[in-house]
């Protein structure tokens, strides 16, 4: 009994700075001006999509699992509960990204620049990254009081900011000239 209580207190002390950092980051988002890179929520098991998948046909893709749908709704609730102002919500055209955005935020704008780069060649990857950074630069120049939401894939986030993210995880960034500066990471 005493050992369990000791372990519980130790765990609480160890996690306190993490919770404080999360609270600070959530509070900072209330002022707007951030770009939120969100990896789609959890999917059915697998990597990539089945051979012959089609963007316009969700049944041919790897889609959100039931837990992913629950997590996407919780993500949106976390933003609403904290009063985080959101501007545009842009998404890859893959169904798992569109569904994450719709379930979380109730709206989404398809953005081919956020489509998975998993099978893209170098030129296509560079073109997508350039387009994302142009959009981010325009957002940064506006000095917006909202936050820009980009729902995409792990491979795209790694290409943009060299961060490996879990499903549904958020990389909070500040737009810089032709780059995104990582401020922190959040889980809803």
Secondary structure, DSSP 8 states (H G I E B T S, - for coil): -HHHHHHHHHHHHHHHHHHHHHHHHHHHHTT--EEEEEE---BSSSSS--TT-BTTBGGGS--B-HHHHHHHHHHHHHHHHTT--EEEEEE-SSHHHHHHHHHHHS--EE-GGGS--TT--HHHHHHHHHHHHHHHHHHHHHT-SSEEEEEE-HHHHHHHH-----TT-EEEEEEETTEEEEEEEE--
